[in-house]
Amino acid sequence: MRILLTLLVLTFAAPAGSLDAEVGAVVHGASFGPLRAVQSRLRDAALAAPESFETQLAAAEAYLVGADRLRNERKIVSDMPDAQDAEYREYQALWADEALPLAEHALELASSDAQRAQAERVIGELYAHKITGMISGMMNGPRARRHIGRALELAPDDPECNRAIGLMYLNNPPISGGDVPKAIETFSQCAETLPDDRCLLLLSMAYRKDDQPERARGAAEAALARNPDSQVARLLLAELP
């Protein structure tokens, strides 16, 4: 994610001083149009620099960011129509399919355990987004767990890798490793290390799933304080009692 945000900044021909706002609008804004433009731009950059680990991984993460946003909205909105939920799932899988070759090529280019850990993490997170139902879950769930497990073996203290396993604790059924208390513990630790609002949002979602609405609201308010542009935090707060 840190690589991605750096390259997102580089892709904008914006006046000095406005780049942080541009990045916030892309990752957290109400419209996906700017994000799609950045995805396309970074994919072109990856094609132009096939031997650059950083460029390949950043392009893959651009798609991952969009898929994460769709999943968060699906999980947050309690009355989302079934057709919209299905459409979001399809886009998650589509973006994962577009990004996986980039992430897999990044893994081939990785020259250190730290780089290999991030590439394995991204691959694992993308496979999780390919789960659109029971059959695809049986295929892609084990793949996601395997790659994220490798990432944690390579970098057990890395907050991004721990955030990734926290997502599995949060979203998987118990039979497949789901464990909401573990998700709460993991996101609490990651939120202290990662400087953005993502883990606070996930912590709020975990508290909500654990039927702790006051703590969920506190975490969502902390996420919004950390990033006032976060439309996802606003959406979550609107859903909480």
C-alpha positions, 0 to 999 in steps of 0.5 A: 500500500505504501508503494501504491500511494507513492505511485498514485501521487506520481501519476497526477499532474496536479499543482504542488500541495494538492497531491494528498487531496488527489490521492484521498479522492481516488482511494476514498472518494464517492466516484470510482472514475479516478480510481479506474484511471489510475488503475489503467495508468499504473497498468500501462506503467507496469507494461512499460517497465516489466523488470520493475518489482515496485511498478508491477506490485503497485499496479496490482495494488491499484486493482486491490484497492478498488476491490477492497472498497467494493467489499467494504461497501458490501459488508457495510450496507445492510440493505444493499439490493441483491443485484448490486451485491452480485455486481460488486462481487463480479467486479471484485473478481474481475479486478482480481483477475486483471491484477493477479498476473501483475502480482505474480510477476512481481513475485518472480522479480522479488529480490528479498524476503520483504518483497516476496512477503508483499507480493505473496500478500497481494496475491493472497488478497486477490484470490480472496476477491475471486470468491463469488460463491461456494464453488469459487470459495472452495477453489480460491479460499485455500489459495488465499490462505496459502499465499497469505500464510507464506507472506506471514512466514516471510514477514511475521511482524509486517502490519500489511501481512497481518492486516491481510490475515485479519481480513480472513479472520473477519470475513471467513466462516468459522470452518474456514478460519473465521474468528472475529475476536482474533480480527479485533485483536489483529486490527487493533494492533495494525491500527497502531502501526499503519498510519492511514485509516484502513485498519480502524475501518476494519476494526469498526467492522469487526466490532460491529460483527461482534455486536459491540456498536459503541466500540464500532462507532468509536473506531469509525470516528477515529478512522474519519478523524484520521482521514476526513475524506473517507466516504467509507467511514461516513457510510459505516457511521451512518449504518451504526446505531 
